[in-house]
Amino acid sequence: MSQVDVVLFSHFHIDHSSDFPALIFSSWFEDRKSSLPVFGPPGNEFMPSTTEFVRDLFNEPHGAWRHMSELVDAGREGSYKLDRIMFWLDRCRFSCFATPKSLCMRCG
């Protein structure tokens, strides 16, 4: 967990997001010192925004894992709307763009 620099969600289907609470919990065991930015979609009528997703998991008094609320600062920046070019990390450029449906890509 200490080697993870950022979490990027494309959407919040369960197969893309269900391990997120375990990831956050493991950062507590490793005594993570640095922030872990979390980015994702702004939400729509079917799916929560990134901020809503994190709040629903961790915020007191009703979050599913509210006992871990001290590990998370949900919503400080509000919902994220990402520009086409988001950022560079080492030699990797992360780009975001809207798609009408899921986009499948092959890497490698």
Secondary structure, DSSP 8 states (H G I E B T S, - for coil): -TT---EE-S---HHHHTTHHHHHHHHHHTT--S---EE-----SSS--HHHHHHHHH-TTT-TTGGGGGG--TTSS-S----SEEEEETTEEEE----SS-------
